[in-house]
Amino acid sequence: MDGSMPTSSAVVKTTCPYCGTGCGVDVKVSGTKVEVSGDESHPTNFGRLCVKGSALGDTVGPQGRLIHPSIAGERVSWDAALDHVAAKFQSIVREHGPDSVAWYVSGQLLTEDYYVANKLAKGFVGTANIDTNSRLCMSSAVAGHKRAFGEDIVPVSYEDLERADLVVLVGSNTAWCHPILFQRIVKEKERRPEMKLVVIDPRRTATTEMADLHLPLRPGTDVWLFNGLLSFLHRHGVVDTGFVESHTNGLARAMAIADNTAGDLRSVAAQCKLQEAALAEFYRLFARTDKVVTAFSMGVNQSSAGTDKVNAIVNAHLLTGRIGKPGAGPFSITGQPNAMGGREVGGLSNMLAAHMDLDNPGHRELVQSFWQSPAVPCRPGLKAVDLFEAIEAGKVKAVWIMATNPVVSLPNADQVKRALARCELVVVSDCMANTDTTAFAHVLLPAQGWGEKDGTVTNSERCISRLRAFLPPLGEAKPDWWALAQVGKRWGHAEHFAWNGVHEVFDEHCRLTAAGNRETGDGRRDDAPSAPRYLNLSGLVGMDKVAYAAMTPVRWPVLTSPVSHLPSPDAFSDGRFYTPDRKARFIAVEPHMAVHGVDNEYPLILNTGRVRDHWHTMTRTGLSPRLASHIAEPFVDLHPGDALLCGVREHELARISSRWGSCVARVRLSGEMQRKNVFVPIHWNAQFASDGRVGKLVNPVVDPISGEPEFKHTPVRIEPFRVTWHGFALLREAADTAMPQASGLTAHATWWTRIAGEAYTRYELAGRRVENGWSAMARQMLGAAQPDADWLEYQDASAGQYRGALMVDDRIQACLFVSPRPDLPSRSWLSGLFAKSRLEDVDRMGLLVGEPFERGVDTGATVCSCYGIGRKTIEHAIRGGCRSPKALGEKLRCGTNCGSCVPELKTLIAQTLAPV
């Protein structure tokens, strides 16, 4: 197909491809227009979408798409590409053994893609060297669940967040990273003001602004804090003795360690650098509240002690029996749209499909028999960081990377570049042509993107939703499961990869979850050598194409054909777990600090994470002008006192360096950071910034159990990045410019960032050289060297200021503004000029003086991305009498969609009304 959009106006119900919340989306395609809205019938979001979900229509065009297979940069047919991949993998395996090849896949894959990849690798190559970028975000939760419960089970639903009387958010900026989930909490709190929200996070964030209590703990001290909670609860008799005695094991040792390491409140407060009174308030609040949900995310998982942190949280819920009950339990908030689905099919290198274990001979036999495969590996494969180290060492000679960008997202990311550069065969399946990772591919395979592919995903509460196609595939893009199956067929296993559609893959997955998974009356399995598994989709077995197409959201386990959206009972409501003796395990956890501590050379702790409007490595969100408008460039946020010691100033550029690498970012002094702590977002890559890839800095230490990297604690130093000029340019050009480095604009800059705009592309620039004066250099940079160009310009050579604009038929084509300081004219005003078909004289005068003449034209930096409301517009409304977010919402609509800008609105109200 040619990728042209259908003209049908029917609404297609699908699922958002961003975070693990799993919101339902209604899509309507009318000609070339894709309209996106929330699905009011979906039990996750009931019609609401965050700004990223609302902007999905901006990201489904052909910009930057990979549309044809290629080998060594030359376009080839699918048959030629797959023949090459199959032959090379087979040759390497024949010569070096099955563990000489690997797959690195992604939580962006659909469950069906994940299933086929694992079947191919583990069943028909015989290697467990298939890992996923989900290793980077939730594998500590998986390991903690398995240690405590015997199986990777999330025991909490979204409704429990609304049933709870106390919600504790640990290491999660939920307001920005899971906005719809957070709004469910906020709405319930508005309905029940007595409900309490505690946020445990080193940073002050949009989430903490809504909290009753914020505990800004010292990074890495979570185990001390929760061991202290366990000791406090036990000491004060807050113990469900009947539950503990009947349904758990291991309390004595867990209590001994907790009492020994965190039995004294004052010592715990000192270790965590918290006020003793605030810590005591949290402990007392937890103790006296029966309905408690402790929700945790990357701040817990992404640590060299991540698994221990998870179990420290779980221990407190086991001691109090606050699990398996409405409104209570530990809750892992998943980062990716289908990290949960990947876990269901064995997406991690130490797992088998259907929640079975590689180290269990009975499980291996069951899976091998079900697949009728030659072999199933008996030992775990390489986890993500180890995998790329093995590639660099030459032990793994071929890797197939699917739907992920490890050159940006992995720690010690330059090591990944070295590994891929020396790898004998790198195959990359992606929907985008130019990423930091595709640059290393010997074979590129065009994958279907969101809107084209069809399958299922599972969200954080175990709810399976359908992701449906509403666009024809662009170019020659194919489903990932299909490409994998084609390779399996080429290896002589056609009968094992003979699915006629994605619904048949899903059916096989469901049948495997049911295999050997029946209980007898006494709670034992009648046909397998170990405890039954909670993951069971036997009620979904046998769906044909029509039934699969009509499938509605359902939470597993599904033991009978579902008659309602989410029929499953609360996990563990019967007090039985999935260990051999059906009892939960307390895990004794010894606290320890991060492996790499600060020193005189690297005195600051780097924390990395997401921002509100971007996602992962920006290959999708970077295409959307709406999403680029809130935070447009990489930044480093630090305490003003640390900025002074480092010699850096707000809005100027700084270099952040660790023992592993460095990057350059804009200095921000938000007031959110503790002393000695800095934050840099993860999103920017070589397509959007000259040196914004923070993964280069992150240390490669991993949790010894889960293999999850320590993204939240890398020692760094910060120093000024010296430049002689700052500037920005707006160019009326296609948003999918292939490689901005080739532009004359960036060739003259020492540092740059590229931002998508409406009808233009914007570049933030800084440099150290000016050749032949700004008038000549501007023409070179903007490609307007012809002498008859219609050029507006102003220059103050003594002040180092320059403003120039290229006009074509009275319409602005490009502009460049330069100053020795970063305080340059408003970008929002200038971007508005690109929407005009003809500039008036007053607009031309504004270009020369560097500001608009008309009042209200400059709306300021974007605050509410959902409705494009700028800071200056909001400040004007505040001065006009809007003294609350509700009043601003009624007047301007800001904060009324996803709500993630509400904390920022509150801050603006306080700042605007503060006495000067």
FENRAZI-V904510 format. One record per residue. N is the residue number from 1. RES is the residue in one letter. PSI is psi in degrees with one decimal (999 if undefined). Layout:
{{N/RES/PSI} {N/RES/PSI}}
This chain:
{{1/M/158.3} {2/D/-2.4} {3/G/0.8} {4/S/146.0} {5/M/144.8} {6/P/159.0} {7/T/-0.6} {8/S/141.7} {9/S/10.2} {10/A/145.4} {11/V/129.3} {12/V/128.3} {13/K/122.4} {14/T/-164.8} {15/T/142.9} {16/C/139.5} {17/P/15.6} {18/Y/-111.9} {19/C/179.0} {20/G/3.5} {21/T/-40.4} {22/G/49.6} {23/C/142.6} {24/G/141.7} {25/V/133.9} {26/D/128.8} {27/V/132.7} {28/K/123.3} {29/V/121.8} {30/S/103.4} {31/G/-116.4} {32/T/6.7} {33/K/131.4} {34/V/113.3} {35/E/130.5} {36/V/134.6} {37/S/166.2} {38/G/145.8} {39/D/109.8} {40/E/-19.3} {41/S/-6.8} {42/H/131.8} {43/P/-4.5} {44/T/-49.8} {45/N/-11.9} {46/F/40.1} {47/G/-9.9} {48/R/147.4} {49/L/147.7} {50/C/178.6} {51/V/-34.1} {52/K/-44.9} {53/G/-40.1} {54/S/-27.7} {55/A/10.5} {56/L/-32.4} {57/G/-22.7} {58/D/-14.9} {59/T/5.4} {60/V/9.2} {61/G/-176.0} {62/P/-0.7} {63/Q/121.1} {64/G/8.9} {65/R/146.7} {66/L/118.9} {67/I/-5.6} {68/H/145.1} {69/P/152.7} {70/S/152.9} {71/I/123.7} {72/A/37.4} {73/G/-4.3} {74/E/131.0} {75/R/134.6} {76/V/172.9} {77/S/163.3} {78/W/-41.9} {79/D/-44.0} {80/A/-41.9} {81/A/-45.9} {82/L/-36.5} {83/D/-43.1} {84/H/-47.1} {85/V/-47.6} {86/A/-44.5} {87/A/-43.8} {88/K/-45.8} {89/F/-45.3} {90/Q/-40.3} {91/S/-42.5} {92/I/-42.1} {93/V/-42.2} {94/R/-38.8} {95/E/-36.5} {96/H/-4.8} {97/G/163.4} {98/P/-27.6} {99/D/6.9} {100/S/-0.3} {101/V/162.0} {102/A/161.1} {103/W/140.5} {104/Y/110.7} {105/V/-159.3} {106/S/149.0} {107/G/-0.5} {108/Q/-15.2} {109/L/155.5} {110/L/160.7} {111/T/-38.8} {112/E/-39.7} {113/D/-48.6} {114/Y/-43.9} {115/Y/-47.1} {116/V/-40.1} {117/A/-43.1} {118/N/-37.3} {119/K/-43.5} {120/L/-49.0} {121/A/-51.9} {122/K/-29.7} {123/G/-32.7} {124/F/-7.1} {125/V/-34.5} {126/G/24.1} {127/T/145.3} {128/A/12.3} {129/N/61.9} {130/I/110.6} {131/D/175.9} {132/T/155.9} {133/N/-10.8} {134/S/-20.0} {135/R/-28.4} {136/L/-11.7} {137/C/-30.9} {138/M/10.3} {139/S/-25.4} {140/S/-37.2} {141/A/-43.0} {142/V/-49.6} {143/A/-40.4} {144/G/-42.4} {145/H/-45.2} {146/K/-37.0} {147/R/-40.6} {148/A/-41.3} {149/F/-13.4} {150/G/-10.8} {151/E/155.1} {152/D/86.6} {153/I/124.9} {154/V/114.3} {155/P/9.9} {156/V/146.1} {157/S/168.5} {158/Y/-34.6} {159/E/-30.0} {160/D/-30.2} {161/L/-30.0} {162/E/-23.6} {163/R/-22.7} {164/A/150.5} {165/D/-16.2} {166/L/124.1} {167/V/125.3} {168/V/119.5} {169/L/120.5} {170/V/121.6} {171/G/40.3} {172/S/118.9} {173/N/69.0} {174/T/-34.2} {175/A/-33.0} {176/W/-37.6} {177/C/-23.5} {178/H/64.5} {179/P/-39.4} {180/I/-39.0} {181/L/-43.4} {182/F/-38.0} {183/Q/-29.8} {184/R/-39.7} {185/I/-45.8} {186/V/-43.4} {187/K/-40.5} {188/E/-36.2} {189/K/-35.1} {190/E/-36.5} {191/R/-36.3} {192/R/84.8} {193/P/-21.3} {194/E/-17.1} {195/M/139.4} {196/K/146.2} {197/L/121.0} {198/V/134.1} {199/V/125.4} {200/I/107.5} {201/D/133.0} {202/P/-29.3} {203/R/152.4} {204/R/120.5} {205/T/-179.5} {206/A/-30.8} {207/T/-43.4} {208/T/-25.9} {209/E/-23.0} {210/M/2.0} {211/A/151.4} {212/D/-30.3} {213/L/128.7} {214/H/125.3} {215/L/99.7} {216/P/72.0} {217/L/157.8} {218/R/131.9} {219/P/132.4} {220/G/2.7} {221/T/18.7} {222/D/-40.0} {223/V/-40.0} {224/W/-46.1} {225/L/-47.0} {226/F/-27.8} {227/N/-39.2} {228/G/-39.3} {229/L/-44.3} {230/L/-45.6} {231/S/-42.8} {232/F/-46.9} {233/L/-45.2} {234/H/-41.5} {235/R/-30.5} {236/H/10.8} {237/G/19.4} {238/V/73.8} {239/V/131.5} {240/D/86.6} {241/T/-42.1} {242/G/-43.5} {243/F/-48.6} {244/V/-45.8} {245/E/-34.9} {246/S/-26.7} {247/H/8.7} {248/T/164.1} {249/N/156.8} {250/G/9.2} {251/L/-42.0} {252/A/-48.7} {253/R/-40.5} {254/A/-40.3} {255/M/-38.1} {256/A/-44.6} {257/I/-43.9} {258/A/-45.9} {259/D/-37.8} {260/N/-35.2} {261/T/-22.2} {262/A/31.8} {263/G/-11.7} {264/D/119.4} {265/L/-44.0} {266/R/-40.4} {267/S/-39.8} {268/V/-44.5} {269/A/-42.0} {270/A/-42.8} {271/Q/-40.7} {272/C/-4.7} {273/K/48.1} {274/L/155.4} {275/Q/132.8} {276/E/-39.8} {277/A/-39.1} {278/A/-41.8} {279/L/-42.8} {280/A/-37.7} {281/E/-42.7} {282/F/-47.5} {283/Y/-43.6} {284/R/-38.7} {285/L/-43.8} {286/F/-42.3} {287/A/-39.9} {288/R/2.8} {289/T/116.8} {290/D/-41.8} {291/K/95.1} {292/V/128.8} {293/V/125.0} {294/T/105.1} {295/A/132.0} {296/F/157.3} {297/S/-139.0} {298/M/-31.3} {299/G/-23.1} {300/V/-49.3} {301/N/-41.9} {302/Q/74.6} {303/S/152.5} {304/S/-8.9} {305/A/26.5} {306/G/-45.2} {307/T/-41.2} {308/D/-37.2} {309/K/-43.6} {310/V/-47.8} {311/N/-29.2} {312/A/-38.5} {313/I/-48.0} {314/V/-39.3} {315/N/-42.3} {316/A/-35.5} {317/H/-34.4} {318/L/-41.7} {319/L/-39.0} {320/T/-0.9} {321/G/20.0} {322/R/67.3} {323/I/144.6} {324/G/16.2} {325/K/151.8} {326/P/131.8} {327/G/21.1} {328/A/143.9} {329/G/163.9} {330/P/140.1} {331/F/110.9} {332/S/114.3} {333/I/112.3} {334/T/145.7} {335/G/-36.1} {336/Q/160.7} {337/P/-27.7} {338/N/29.9} {339/A/-35.0} {340/M/-43.4} {341/G/-37.6} {342/G/-36.9} {343/R/-34.6} {344/E/-32.0} {345/V/13.7} {346/G/37.1} {347/G/-18.3} {348/L/152.5} {349/S/-11.4} {350/N/16.9} {351/M/158.0} {352/L/168.9} {353/A/158.4} {354/A/36.1} {355/H/29.4} {356/M/162.7} {357/D/137.9} {358/L/-31.9} {359/D/7.8} {360/N/109.9} {361/P/-36.8} {362/G/-39.5} {363/H/-43.7} {364/R/-42.9} {365/E/-41.0} {366/L/-47.0} {367/V/-44.5} {368/Q/-40.5} {369/S/-42.8} {370/F/-44.7} {371/W/-18.4} {372/Q/46.8} {373/S/159.1} {374/P/-35.7} {375/A/157.8} {376/V/131.3} {377/P/148.6} {378/C/-2.1} {379/R/153.5} {380/P/152.8} {381/G/-170.2} {382/L/131.5} {383/K/166.6} {384/A/-56.9} {385/V/-44.3} {386/D/-34.9} {387/L/-48.4} {388/F/-24.8} {389/E/-38.2} {390/A/-33.1} {391/I/-45.7} {392/E/-34.1} {393/A/-6.2} {394/G/4.5} {395/K/-37.1} {396/V/122.4} {397/K/-9.8} {398/A/137.0} {399/V/138.3} {400/W/112.0} {401/I/129.1} {402/M/120.7} {403/A/35.0} {404/T/165.9} {405/N/68.9} {406/P/-22.3} {407/V/-21.4} {408/V/-41.2} {409/S/-23.2} {410/L/154.6} {411/P/161.2} {412/N/50.6} {413/A/-23.9} {414/D/-25.7} {415/Q/-36.7} {416/V/-40.2} {417/K/-44.4} {418/R/-40.4} {419/A/-48.7} {420/L/-32.2} {421/A/-29.2} {422/R/0.3} {423/C/139.2} {424/E/-38.1} {425/L/120.4} {426/V/116.3} {427/V/131.1} {428/V/122.5} {429/S/121.9} {430/D/161.0} {431/C/-11.5} {432/M/140.1} {433/A/-42.2} {434/N/101.2} {435/T/169.5} {436/D/-26.6} {437/T/-40.4} {438/T/-22.1} {439/A/-20.5} {440/F/2.5} {441/A/135.3} {442/H/-33.9} {443/V/128.5} {444/L/130.9} {445/L/121.5} {446/P/118.5} {447/A/152.8} {448/Q/142.8} {449/G/179.7} {450/W/134.7} {451/G/-19.4} {452/E/-31.3} {453/K/164.3} {454/D/132.0} {455/G/-151.1} {456/T/155.7} {457/V/157.1} {458/T/129.6} {459/N/-171.8} {460/S/-24.1} {461/E/20.5} {462/R/19.5} {463/C/120.4} {464/I/126.3} {465/S/154.5} {466/R/136.4} {467/L/117.7} {468/R/150.5} {469/A/141.4} {470/F/1.2} {471/L/150.0} {472/P/150.6} {473/P/140.4} {474/L/131.3} {475/G/-126.3} {476/E/23.1} {477/A/139.4} {478/K/160.0} {479/P/145.9} {480/D/-38.9} {481/W/-35.3} {482/W/-45.5} {483/A/-41.7} {484/L/-43.3} {485/A/-37.1} {486/Q/-36.4} {487/V/-41.2} {488/G/-40.5} {489/K/-39.4} {490/R/-19.5} {491/W/6.9} {492/G/17.4} {493/H/39.6} {494/A/-39.7} {495/E/-19.6} {496/H/-7.7} {497/F/40.0} {498/A/32.6} {499/W/141.1} {500/N/0.5} {501/G/166.5} {502/V/-27.2} {503/H/-29.9} {504/E/-32.8} {505/V/-45.5} {506/F/-40.6} {507/D/-40.6} {508/E/-40.6} {509/H/-46.6} {510/C/-41.5} {511/R/-34.8} {512/L/-34.5} {513/T/-28.5} {514/A/-19.0} {515/A/128.2} {516/G/33.1} {517/N/44.0} {518/R/144.0} {519/E/147.4} {520/T/179.2} {521/G/-26.1} {522/D/13.0} {523/G/2.7} {524/R/154.4} {525/R/140.6} {526/D/-5.2} {527/D/21.7} {528/A/158.1} {529/P/12.4} {530/S/-179.8} {531/A/152.4} {532/P/166.1} {533/R/139.9} {534/Y/-35.0} {535/L/110.8} {536/N/117.1} {537/L/31.0} {538/S/-27.6} {539/G/-12.0} {540/L/-0.3} {541/V/140.7} {542/G/5.7} {543/M/130.5} {544/D/-175.2} {545/K/-39.2} {546/V/-45.2} {547/A/-39.2} {548/Y/-41.7} {549/A/-32.5} {550/A/0.4} {551/M/134.2} {552/T/163.3} {553/P/137.4} {554/V/140.2} {555/R/132.6} {556/W/155.3} {557/P/153.1} {558/V/98.1} {559/L/-20.3} {560/T/166.2} {561/S/124.2} {562/P/136.6} {563/V/-5.0} {564/S/174.5} {565/H/-56.0} {566/L/78.6} {567/P/-9.4} {568/S/147.0} {569/P/172.0} {570/D/134.0} {571/A/138.4} {572/F/16.7} {573/S/-21.2} {574/D/3.9} {575/G/5.5} {576/R/136.7} {577/F/-167.7} {578/Y/30.8} {579/T/167.9} {580/P/-36.0} {581/D/7.3} {582/R/22.1} {583/K/145.6} {584/A/155.4} {585/R/126.8} {586/F/137.1} {587/I/119.8} {588/A/121.9} {589/V/122.6} {590/E/122.3} {591/P/146.1} {592/H/153.9} {593/M/171.8} {594/A/151.9} {595/V/-43.8} {596/H/113.0} {597/G/167.2} {598/V/158.7} {599/D/-172.3} {600/N/-32.6} {601/E/-37.1} {602/Y/83.6} {603/P/-2.1} {604/L/152.4} {605/I/122.1} {606/L/128.8} {607/N/136.2} {608/T/156.4} {609/G/-166.6} {610/R/159.7} {611/V/175.3} {612/R/-45.8} {613/D/1.8} {614/H/166.7} {615/W/129.3} {616/H/-119.7} {617/T/24.1} {618/M/7.9} {619/T/-25.8} {620/R/-54.6} {621/T/-25.3} {622/G/-14.3} {623/L/-14.3} {624/S/116.9} {625/P/-36.8} {626/R/-41.6} {627/L/-26.5} {628/A/-13.3} {629/S/-21.1} {630/H/-58.1} {631/I/109.4} {632/A/-14.2} {633/E/159.4} {634/P/143.7} {635/F/160.5} {636/V/121.6} {637/D/129.5} {638/L/168.5} {639/H/141.9} {640/P/-35.0} {641/G/-38.8} {642/D/-36.0} {643/A/-41.5} {644/L/-43.8} {645/L/-32.2} {646/C/-9.7} {647/G/27.9} {648/V/153.7} {649/R/152.5} {650/E/139.6} {651/H/-13.5} {652/E/177.0} {653/L/148.9} {654/A/150.6} {655/R/129.0} {656/I/125.9} {657/S/144.1} {658/S/-174.9} {659/R/-14.0} {660/W/-18.9} {661/G/-173.0} {662/S/160.7} {663/C/171.0} {664/V/135.2} {665/A/164.1} {666/R/136.4} {667/V/131.6} {668/R/134.7} {669/L/78.6} {670/S/-17.1} {671/G/6.1} {672/E/-11.4} {673/M/141.5} {674/Q/163.4} {675/R/143.3} {676/K/12.3} {677/N/141.0} {678/V/156.2} {679/F/134.6} {680/V/130.5} {681/P/157.9} {682/I/-7.1} {683/H/-33.0} {684/W/144.2} {685/N/-175.2} {686/A/-16.4} {687/Q/-21.0} {688/F/-7.7} {689/A/149.3} {690/S/-31.9} {691/D/55.5} {692/G/9.8} {693/R/96.1} {694/V/-19.7} {695/G/-24.8} {696/K/-30.1} {697/L/-27.0} {698/V/132.8} {699/N/149.3} {700/P/11.7} {701/V/140.0} {702/V/160.5} {703/D/129.9} {704/P/-19.1} {705/I/-51.4} {706/S/-23.5} {707/G/11.5} {708/E/135.4} {709/P/162.0} {710/E/70.4} {711/F/-14.4} {712/K/5.8} {713/H/82.2} {714/T/125.3} {715/P/131.6} {716/V/168.0} {717/R/159.2} {718/I/137.4} {719/E/157.8} {720/P/142.7} {721/F/102.7} {722/R/127.1} {723/V/161.8} {724/T/-15.5} {725/W/150.2} {726/H/148.5} {727/G/176.1} {728/F/155.4} {729/A/146.4} {730/L/129.0} {731/L/131.0} {732/R/90.7} {733/E/166.8} {734/A/139.3} {735/A/-14.3} {736/D/32.8} {737/T/125.3} {738/A/-55.5} {739/M/106.1} {740/P/-23.2} {741/Q/-25.7} {742/A/-12.7} {743/S/142.0} {744/G/-25.0} {745/L/-53.7} {746/T/-21.0} {747/A/-25.5} {748/H/-0.7} {749/A/145.0} {750/T/-29.3} {751/W/140.6} {752/W/157.9} {753/T/140.5} {754/R/135.0} {755/I/131.1} {756/A/137.4} {757/G/170.8} {758/E/110.9} {759/A/13.2} {760/Y/165.9} {761/T/135.8} {762/R/141.6} {763/Y/127.2} {764/E/134.4} {765/L/155.1} {766/A/148.3} {767/G/179.5} {768/R/-9.0} {769/R/146.8} {770/V/115.4} {771/E/122.2} {772/N/25.2} {773/G/158.3} {774/W/-32.3} {775/S/-46.4} {776/A/-39.4} {777/M/-36.5} {778/A/-40.7} {779/R/-37.4} {780/Q/-44.3} {781/M/-35.9} {782/L/4.5} {783/G/37.5} {784/A/48.3} {785/A/-10.5} {786/Q/137.5} {787/P/-22.9} {788/D/11.2} {789/A/143.3} {790/D/105.7} {791/W/125.6} {792/L/131.4} {793/E/152.1} {794/Y/139.5} {795/Q/133.0} {796/D/93.0} {797/A/-36.4} {798/S/-33.7} {799/A/-8.0} {800/G/21.6} {801/Q/142.6} {802/Y/139.3} {803/R/124.7} {804/G/147.4} {805/A/134.1} {806/L/126.6} {807/M/141.3} {808/V/115.3} {809/D/46.2} {810/D/16.0} {811/R/136.9} {812/I/129.2} {813/Q/-34.8} {814/A/156.6} {815/C/154.3} {816/L/129.7} {817/F/132.3} {818/V/144.2} {819/S/154.5} {820/P/-11.4} {821/R/159.3} {822/P/-4.1} {823/D/82.4} {824/L/168.9} {825/P/164.5} {826/S/128.5} {827/R/-31.9} {828/S/-39.4} {829/W/-46.4} {830/L/-37.0} {831/S/-32.1} {832/G/-27.8} {833/L/-26.6} {834/F/-13.9} {835/A/-10.0} {836/K/137.9} {837/S/-18.9} {838/R/132.4} {839/L/137.1} {840/E/169.4} {841/D/-37.4} {842/V/-31.6} {843/D/-41.4} {844/R/-40.9} {845/M/-39.5} {846/G/-39.1} {847/L/-38.1} {848/L/-37.7} {849/V/-14.8} {850/G/18.6} {851/E/154.7} {852/P/148.9} {853/F/-25.7} {854/E/134.2} {855/R/140.3} {856/G/-5.9} {857/V/-37.8} {858/D/106.6} {859/T/-10.8} {860/G/177.7} {861/A/144.4} {862/T/132.7} {863/V/-52.1} {864/C/102.3} {865/S/-27.3} {866/C/-41.5} {867/Y/7.9} {868/G/39.2} {869/I/126.3} {870/G/165.3} {871/R/-45.9} {872/K/-35.2} {873/T/-41.9} {874/I/-44.1} {875/E/-39.9} {876/H/-41.1} {877/A/-35.9} {878/I/-45.7} {879/R/-23.3} {880/G/1.9} {881/G/-4.5} {882/C/102.5} {883/R/12.2} {884/S/156.9} {885/P/-36.0} {886/K/-44.2} {887/A/-40.4} {888/L/-40.2} {889/G/-40.5} {890/E/-33.3} {891/K/-43.3} {892/L/-12.4} {893/R/-8.2} {894/C/139.7} {895/G/2.2} {896/T/-4.1} {897/N/-87.6} {898/C/-20.0} {899/G/-1.3} {900/S/-11.9} {901/C/-3.3} {902/V/-44.9} {903/P/-37.6} {904/E/-35.9} {905/L/-42.1} {906/K/-42.2} {907/T/-42.8} {908/L/-38.3} {909/I/-47.1} {910/A/-42.8} {911/Q/-41.6} {912/T/-34.9} {913/L/-6.0} {914/A/139.5} {915/P/139.8} {916/V/999}}
